[in-house]
Amino acid sequence: MSALNLIFLGTAGCGKSTMTSSFGKWLEKELGMKTLYVNLDPGCEQLPYQPDFDVRNYFTITELMRREGLGPNGAMIRACELMESKIPEFALEINRLGGEVRLLDTPGQMEVFLFHGGPEMAKLVEGFTVCLFLMDAKLVLQSFGSTLVRLLGLSVGLRMGIPTVSILNKIDLIERREELERLLAVPAFGTGVLSDLTGSLSQLLLQFLPPARILKTSAISGEGFKEMYDLIHETRCACGDLT
């Protein structure tokens, strides 16, 4: 059976690395799966898991700043260029790892991977590949948050070109669970021209997005892991119904 590749992508601070570690350990403990970890973030200082492949063996943000006399932003841009040029090499190394499940942890700055080699990586890694797009659950409780969550998920899926599952992480920090569920079901738009435009956009998204549910998980408590695993495998279904 071919390997399952899970690409964790998301906004800064959404908990990608923690989720990579926690979900990998859950797969090992609960399902006995051979799980391998891939770090593609050249800027991280520490990781909650031991990577089987580590981009920092090739370059780091700190090294680029020192070696090329760059500031943090310049080093990140340089890292984008290097990332894009080395994707085929990285994919080859990852394919050699084997394993049943490979968890790919991407840079904290989502655009580094999304617009600089991410789609190519998704094509080059061997096996069945799913993108897990993480967002902070608190985003839904903010103005226009529910619509933004769906729009971001759609954008990431279109860019990556592979099955994409939208996930709300840090659900353990949400006290107003009922309000969150209500806003996911019926978004609130407030008043004014911007609200009218957002409402129209939300209706269009509901019409054109493929049927899919937004998962609610916690990388800390493990809540929602079983549902996440089930939905990942449902993406193989030809009917495409992920409701």
Contacts in CASP RR format, 6 or more apart in sequence:
PFRMAT RR
TARGET T0000
AUTHOR 0000-0000-0000
METHOD contacts of the structure
MODEL  1
MSALNLIFLGTAGCGKSTMTSSFGKWLEKELGMKTLYVNLDPGCEQLPYQ
PDFDVRNYFTITELMRREGLGPNGAMIRACELMESKIPEFALEINRLGGE
VRLLDTPGQMEVFLFHGGPEMAKLVEGFTVCLFLMDAKLVLQSFGSTLVR
LLGLSVGLRMGIPTVSILNKIDLIERREELERLLAVPAFGTGVLSDLTGS
LSQLLLQFLPPARILKTSAISGEGFKEMYDLIHETRCACGDLT
1 100 0 8 1.000
2 126 0 8 1.000
2 127 0 8 1.000
2 128 0 8 1.000
3 98 0 8 1.000
3 99 0 8 1.000
3 100 0 8 1.000
3 101 0 8 1.000
3 102 0 8 1.000
3 125 0 8 1.000
3 126 0 8 1.000
3 127 0 8 1.000
3 128 0 8 1.000
4 100 0 8 1.000
4 101 0 8 1.000
4 102 0 8 1.000
4 127 0 8 1.000
4 128 0 8 1.000
4 129 0 8 1.000
4 130 0 8 1.000
4 232 0 8 1.000
5 101 0 8 1.000
5 102 0 8 1.000
5 104 0 8 1.000
5 122 0 8 1.000
5 125 0 8 1.000
5 127 0 8 1.000
5 128 0 8 1.000
5 129 0 8 1.000
5 130 0 8 1.000
6 23 0 8 1.000
6 101 0 8 1.000
6 102 0 8 1.000
6 103 0 8 1.000
6 104 0 8 1.000
6 129 0 8 1.000
6 130 0 8 1.000
6 132 0 8 1.000
6 232 0 8 1.000
7 104 0 8 1.000
7 106 0 8 1.000
7 118 0 8 1.000
7 121 0 8 1.000
7 122 0 8 1.000
7 129 0 8 1.000
7 130 0 8 1.000
7 131 0 8 1.000
7 132 0 8 1.000
7 160 0 8 1.000
7 162 0 8 1.000
8 16 0 8 1.000
8 19 0 8 1.000
8 20 0 8 1.000
8 103 0 8 1.000
8 104 0 8 1.000
8 105 0 8 1.000
8 106 0 8 1.000
8 132 0 8 1.000
8 134 0 8 1.000
9 16 0 8 1.000
9 106 0 8 1.000
9 110 0 8 1.000
9 113 0 8 1.000
9 114 0 8 1.000
9 131 0 8 1.000
9 132 0 8 1.000
9 133 0 8 1.000
9 134 0 8 1.000
9 156 0 8 1.000
9 160 0 8 1.000
10 16 0 8 1.000
10 106 0 8 1.000
10 108 0 8 1.000
10 110 0 8 1.000
10 133 0 8 1.000
10 134 0 8 1.000
10 135 0 8 1.000
10 156 0 8 1.000
11 110 0 8 1.000
11 134 0 8 1.000
11 135 0 8 1.000
11 136 0 8 1.000
11 152 0 8 1.000
12 108 0 8 1.000
12 109 0 8 1.000
12 110 0 8 1.000
13 108 0 8 1.000
13 136 0 8 1.000
14 134 0 8 1.000
14 135 0 8 1.000
14 136 0 8 1.000
14 169 0 8 1.000
14 170 0 8 1.000
15 134 0 8 1.000
15 169 0 8 1.000
15 170 0 8 1.000
15 219 0 8 1.000
16 105 0 8 1.000
16 106 0 8 1.000
16 108 0 8 1.000
16 134 0 8 1.000
17 41 0 8 1.000
17 44 0 8 1.000
17 47 0 8 1.000
17 48 0 8 1.000
17 49 0 8 1.000
17 105 0 8 1.000
18 48 0 8 1.000
18 219 0 8 1.000
18 220 0 8 1.000
19 132 0 8 1.000
19 134 0 8 1.000
19 169 0 8 1.000
19 217 0 8 1.000
19 219 0 8 1.000
20 37 0 8 1.000
20 48 0 8 1.000
20 49 0 8 1.000
20 103 0 8 1.000
20 105 0 8 1.000
21 37 0 8 1.000
21 47 0 8 1.000
21 48 0 8 1.000
21 49 0 8 1.000
21 219 0 8 1.000
22 48 0 8 1.000
22 219 0 8 1.000
22 220 0 8 1.000
22 222 0 8 1.000
22 225 0 8 1.000
23 103 0 8 1.000
23 219 0 8 1.000
23 225 0 8 1.000
23 228 0 8 1.000
24 35 0 8 1.000
24 37 0 8 1.000
24 49 0 8 1.000
24 101 0 8 1.000
24 103 0 8 1.000
25 35 0 8 1.000
26 222 0 8 1.000
26 225 0 8 1.000
27 33 0 8 1.000
27 35 0 8 1.000
27 101 0 8 1.000
27 229 0 8 1.000
28 34 0 8 1.000
28 35 0 8 1.000
30 225 0 8 1.000
30 226 0 8 1.000
31 229 0 8 1.000
33 100 0 8 1.000
33 101 0 8 1.000
34 99 0 8 1.000
34 100 0 8 1.000
34 101 0 8 1.000
35 99 0 8 1.000
35 100 0 8 1.000
35 101 0 8 1.000
35 102 0 8 1.000
35 103 0 8 1.000
36 52 0 8 1.000
36 53 0 8 1.000
36 97 0 8 1.000
36 98 0 8 1.000
36 99 0 8 1.000
36 101 0 8 1.000
36 102 0 8 1.000
36 103 0 8 1.000
37 49 0 8 1.000
37 50 0 8 1.000
37 51 0 8 1.000
37 52 0 8 1.000
37 53 0 8 1.000
37 102 0 8 1.000
37 103 0 8 1.000
37 105 0 8 1.000
38 51 0 8 1.000
38 52 0 8 1.000
38 53 0 8 1.000
38 94 0 8 1.000
38 97 0 8 1.000
38 102 0 8 1.000
38 103 0 8 1.000
38 104 0 8 1.000
38 105 0 8 1.000
39 47 0 8 1.000
39 51 0 8 1.000
39 53 0 8 1.000
39 54 0 8 1.000
39 55 0 8 1.000
39 56 0 8 1.000
39 105 0 8 1.000
40 55 0 8 1.000
40 83 0 8 1.000
40 90 0 8 1.000
40 104 0 8 1.000
40 105 0 8 1.000
40 106 0 8 1.000
40 107 0 8 1.000
40 113 0 8 1.000
40 121 0 8 1.000
41 55 0 8 1.000
41 105 0 8 1.000
41 106 0 8 1.000
41 107 0 8 1.000
41 108 0 8 1.000
42 55 0 8 1.000
42 56 0 8 1.000
42 58 0 8 1.000
42 59 0 8 1.000
42 60 0 8 1.000
42 61 0 8 1.000
42 64 0 8 1.000
42 79 0 8 1.000
42 82 0 8 1.000
42 83 0 8 1.000
42 107 0 8 1.000
43 56 0 8 1.000
43 60 0 8 1.000
43 61 0 8 1.000
43 62 0 8 1.000
43 79 0 8 1.000
43 107 0 8 1.000
43 108 0 8 1.000
44 56 0 8 1.000
44 108 0 8 1.000
47 105 0 8 1.000
49 105 0 8 1.000
51 105 0 8 1.000
52 97 0 8 1.000
53 90 0 8 1.000
53 93 0 8 1.000
53 94 0 8 1.000
53 97 0 8 1.000
55 83 0 8 1.000
55 90 0 8 1.000
58 82 0 8 1.000
58 86 0 8 1.000
59 79 0 8 1.000
59 82 0 8 1.000
61 72 0 8 1.000
61 75 0 8 1.000
61 76 0 8 1.000
61 79 0 8 1.000
62 75 0 8 1.000
64 70 0 8 1.000
64 75 0 8 1.000
64 78 0 8 1.000
64 79 0 8 1.000
65 71 0 8 1.000
65 72 0 8 1.000
65 75 0 8 1.000
68 75 0 8 1.000
68 78 0 8 1.000
70 78 0 8 1.000
76 109 0 8 1.000
76 112 0 8 1.000
79 107 0 8 1.000
79 112 0 8 1.000
80 112 0 8 1.000
80 115 0 8 1.000
80 116 0 8 1.000
81 116 0 8 1.000
83 112 0 8 1.000
83 113 0 8 1.000
83 116 0 8 1.000
83 117 0 8 1.000
84 116 0 8 1.000
84 117 0 8 1.000
84 120 0 8 1.000
87 117 0 8 1.000
87 118 0 8 1.000
87 120 0 8 1.000
87 121 0 8 1.000
87 124 0 8 1.000
88 120 0 8 1.000
88 124 0 8 1.000
90 121 0 8 1.000
91 120 0 8 1.000
91 121 0 8 1.000
91 124 0 8 1.000
91 125 0 8 1.000
92 124 0 8 1.000
94 102 0 8 1.000
94 104 0 8 1.000
94 125 0 8 1.000
95 124 0 8 1.000
95 125 0 8 1.000
95 126 0 8 1.000
102 125 0 8 1.000
104 121 0 8 1.000
104 125 0 8 1.000
106 112 0 8 1.000
106 113 0 8 1.000
106 118 0 8 1.000
107 113 0 8 1.000
113 121 0 8 1.000
114 156 0 8 1.000
114 159 0 8 1.000
114 160 0 8 1.000
115 159 0 8 1.000
118 160 0 8 1.000
119 159 0 8 1.000
119 160 0 8 1.000
119 161 0 8 1.000
122 129 0 8 1.000
122 131 0 8 1.000
122 160 0 8 1.000
122 161 0 8 1.000
122 162 0 8 1.000
128 236 0 8 1.000
129 162 0 8 1.000
129 163 0 8 1.000
130 162 0 8 1.000
130 163 0 8 1.000
130 164 0 8 1.000
130 165 0 8 1.000
130 232 0 8 1.000
130 235 0 8 1.000
131 156 0 8 1.000
131 157 0 8 1.000
131 160 0 8 1.000
131 162 0 8 1.000
131 163 0 8 1.000
131 164 0 8 1.000
131 165 0 8 1.000
132 164 0 8 1.000
132 165 0 8 1.000
132 167 0 8 1.000
132 228 0 8 1.000
132 232 0 8 1.000
133 152 0 8 1.000
133 153 0 8 1.000
133 156 0 8 1.000
133 157 0 8 1.000
133 164 0 8 1.000
133 165 0 8 1.000
133 166 0 8 1.000
133 167 0 8 1.000
134 167 0 8 1.000
134 168 0 8 1.000
134 169 0 8 1.000
135 149 0 8 1.000
135 152 0 8 1.000
135 166 0 8 1.000
135 167 0 8 1.000
135 168 0 8 1.000
135 169 0 8 1.000
136 168 0 8 1.000
136 169 0 8 1.000
136 170 0 8 1.000
137 168 0 8 1.000
137 169 0 8 1.000
137 170 0 8 1.000
137 171 0 8 1.000
137 173 0 8 1.000
137 174 0 8 1.000
137 180 0 8 1.000
137 216 0 8 1.000
138 170 0 8 1.000
138 173 0 8 1.000
138 174 0 8 1.000
139 145 0 8 1.000
139 148 0 8 1.000
139 149 0 8 1.000
139 168 0 8 1.000
140 146 0 8 1.000
140 149 0 8 1.000
140 168 0 8 1.000
140 180 0 8 1.000
140 183 0 8 1.000
140 184 0 8 1.000
141 174 0 8 1.000
141 176 0 8 1.000
141 179 0 8 1.000
141 180 0 8 1.000
141 183 0 8 1.000
143 190 0 8 1.000
144 187 0 8 1.000
144 189 0 8 1.000
144 195 0 8 1.000
144 198 0 8 1.000
145 183 0 8 1.000
145 187 0 8 1.000
146 183 0 8 1.000
146 184 0 8 1.000
146 187 0 8 1.000
146 188 0 8 1.000
146 202 0 8 1.000
147 187 0 8 1.000
147 189 0 8 1.000
147 198 0 8 1.000
147 199 0 8 1.000
147 201 0 8 1.000
147 202 0 8 1.000
147 205 0 8 1.000
149 166 0 8 1.000
149 168 0 8 1.000
149 214 0 8 1.000
150 166 0 8 1.000
150 202 0 8 1.000
150 205 0 8 1.000
150 206 0 8 1.000
150 209 0 8 1.000
150 214 0 8 1.000
151 201 0 8 1.000
151 205 0 8 1.000
152 166 0 8 1.000
153 164 0 8 1.000
153 166 0 8 1.000
154 205 0 8 1.000
154 209 0 8 1.000
156 164 0 8 1.000
157 164 0 8 1.000
163 235 0 8 1.000
165 212 0 8 1.000
165 215 0 8 1.000
165 228 0 8 1.000
165 231 0 8 1.000
165 232 0 8 1.000
165 235 0 8 1.000
165 242 0 8 1.000
166 212 0 8 1.000
166 214 0 8 1.000
166 215 0 8 1.000
167 214 0 8 1.000
167 215 0 8 1.000
167 216 0 8 1.000
167 217 0 8 1.000
167 228 0 8 1.000
168 214 0 8 1.000
168 215 0 8 1.000
168 216 0 8 1.000
168 217 0 8 1.000
169 217 0 8 1.000
169 218 0 8 1.000
169 219 0 8 1.000
170 218 0 8 1.000
170 219 0 8 1.000
170 220 0 8 1.000
171 177 0 8 1.000
171 216 0 8 1.000
171 217 0 8 1.000
171 218 0 8 1.000
171 223 0 8 1.000
171 224 0 8 1.000
172 218 0 8 1.000
172 220 0 8 1.000
172 221 0 8 1.000
172 223 0 8 1.000
174 180 0 8 1.000
180 216 0 8 1.000
184 214 0 8 1.000
187 198 0 8 1.000
187 199 0 8 1.000
187 202 0 8 1.000
189 195 0 8 1.000
189 196 0 8 1.000
189 198 0 8 1.000
189 199 0 8 1.000
189 202 0 8 1.000
210 240 0 8 1.000
210 242 0 8 1.000
211 240 0 8 1.000
211 241 0 8 1.000
211 242 0 8 1.000
211 243 0 8 1.000
212 242 0 8 1.000
212 243 0 8 1.000
213 231 0 8 1.000
213 242 0 8 1.000
213 243 0 8 1.000
215 224 0 8 1.000
215 227 0 8 1.000
215 228 0 8 1.000
215 231 0 8 1.000
216 223 0 8 1.000
216 224 0 8 1.000
217 223 0 8 1.000
217 224 0 8 1.000
217 225 0 8 1.000
217 227 0 8 1.000
217 228 0 8 1.000
218 224 0 8 1.000
231 242 0 8 1.000
234 240 0 8 1.000
234 241 0 8 1.000
234 242 0 8 1.000
235 242 0 8 1.000
END
